[in-house]
Amino acid sequence: MQLYTRTGDHGTTRIIGGKSVHKNSAQVEAYGTVDELNSILGMVAAHGDLWPELQTEIMAIQQYLFDCGNDLATPGASERYPFRMTSEHVTWLESRIDAYSDIPPVIESFILPGGSSLAALIHLARTVTRRAERCTVTLQQKQAINPACQKFLNRLSDYFFALARLANHRLGVKDVLYERSGKVFHNDLTKDQIPK
């Protein structure tokens, strides 16, 4: 099987539907950064400290990211090329964030990426997710995209923050606190003041 086609030798590539675009276009930057993130998740999934049920979850997210990249490479949804990401993917991520965020001890300051090697790698995934989100916003300013992709990436960085903290907690490694941080994670509202 021949892997090279030579069709991109002049700096262009074909997106879904057959349109030719430059390889540094906003569209290719967006789905290319999602692909980069997916590769990092391959490293997370293969990490020796990762527990089995989370490996399954990370591999599911890899599938969703491939769907997201597919949608970002599609100029517009059609019957032939429908979008794959939906609001259900976002809701699922929110449920995982809620499940994980209350397990580690409460923090009130920023933390530095690190602690265990697993958490450090998850933090790397978090920051690349943020870059993928920025690229997606840039693309969204130029053309219509599947809004579920942008929302998914926005939640995904929060998911990785919660997951990195959970990884350190499970491995018995303390989060590395930013020494000059003020209180940033707190709630000044009493129960009586919370809007109903």
N, C-alpha and C positions, 0 to 999 in steps of 0.2 A: 504494500500500500504506500503510495507516494504522498508524503505529508505536505510538501511545498507545492505551491501553485504558480508562483511568480506574479500573480495578479496584483500584489501589493508593493511591487518593487518601485513604484513611482509615488509612494506615499498615500495611496488611497485604499479603501476597503469597502466591501459591500455590506450594507445592513439588511435587516429582514425586509423583504419586499423587493430587493435587488438594487436599490438606489446606491450609487457610489458616493462616498464622503471621504474627506481627508482624515488621516489617522489621528490628527491632533484636534479634530472638531470637538465641540462640547459634548456631542452625543457619544463619541468613542471614549472621551475622557471619563464620562459618567459610568458607562458600563465596564470600561477597563479598570476603573478603580474598584468597582464592585467585584470584579474578577480577582484583583489583588487581595481584597479582603477575604474572599473565599479561600485563597491559597493559605492565608494566615490561619484560617479556621481549620484547614487540613492539618497544620502543625499543632493546633490546640487539641484536635481530636486524637492525634497520635501521642500526646504527652503522657508520660508514664504515671503522673499523679492524678490524671483525670478519672473520676469514678464512672462506672459503666453506664448508668442511666443518663448522665450528663453527656457522655460521648454520643449516645443515641440522639439527644436533643441538639447537640452541635451539628451532627450530620444532617438532621432535618433542616436546620437553618441554612446549611450549605445548599440544600435543594431549593429553599426559598430564595436564596441569593441568586441562584442560577435563573430562577423565574424572574426575579427583579431585573437582572441583566438582560434577559430576553425582552422584557417590556421596555427597557430603556433603549434597546436597539431596534424597537419597532416604531416607525414614524407616527402611527395612529392605529387605534384598535379597529379591527374590521372582522367580518365573519370569517375570513380566511386566516387572519392573524389576530386572534383575540388576546387581550391582556390576561395575565395569569395571577398577578397579585391582587388581593382583595382586602377589605377592611377586617375580615376574619383573621388574617395573618397578624395584623396590628393588635387586635384584641387578645389573641393567643400570647403574643409577646408581653403585653401588659399583665396578663395573669401570671406569667413566669416571673416578671419583675416583682410583683406583689408578693409572690410566694418566697422569693429569696431575700428581699430587702430587710425583712424583720428578723432574720436568723442571726447575723453577726451583731456584736455590740453596737450600740448607737454611737455615732461620731458627730462632732460639732464643727470640725474643721476640714479643710481640704486635705486630701491625701496625695502622696506622690505615687506614680506608677511603680509598682514593685512589691516587695515582700518575698513571696515564693516565686520560683521561676514560672510556675503555671499562671499565677496572677499577673506577673509582668507581661507574659505573652497575651493574656486576655486584654490587658490595658493597651497593648499594641493594636489589637483588633479594634478596641474602642476608638482609638485616635484615627485609624484608617477609615473606620465607619464615619467619623465626623468629616473626613475629607471627601468620602463618597457622597455624603449628604450635601456638602458644599458644591460639588460638581453637578449633582442633580438639580440643585437650586439654579445654578448657572444655565443648565439645559432648559429648565422650566421657564426661564425668562426669554428663551429663544423660540420655544415650540411647546405645544401641548404634550404632556406626559401623563402616565398613569399616576394619579395622586397617591394611590396606596403605596407606591414605591418610596416616595418621599417620606410619608408618615412611618413606614416600616423602618427605614434607615434612622429616622429620628429616635424612635423607641429602641432600636437595636443598640445604640450607644449607651443608653440608660441600662439596658439589659446587661451589657458587658461590664459596666461599673458595678452593678449589683453582683454579677457573677465573680468578678475579681475579688471582691470583698468576701464572698462566700468561700472561694477557693482558699484564701488565706486563713479564714476561720476554721475550715475543715482540716487544714494542714497544721494548725496550731502556730501560725506565723502572724505576728501583729502587722496591721497596716502601718505604712510609713507616713506619719503625719507631717504636713507642711508646717515648719516651726513658726513661721511668721503669719500664720493664718488667724484671722479673727473667727468668731462663731459664724458659720455660714449655713449649717444645717440645724435649724432650730425653729420652733413654732412659738411665737409670742402670744398666740391666742389661747385663752382658757376655753374650757368646754362650753361655757355660757356665751362666749363671744363668737364661736364658730357659726357662720351663716347656715341656716337650715334650708 
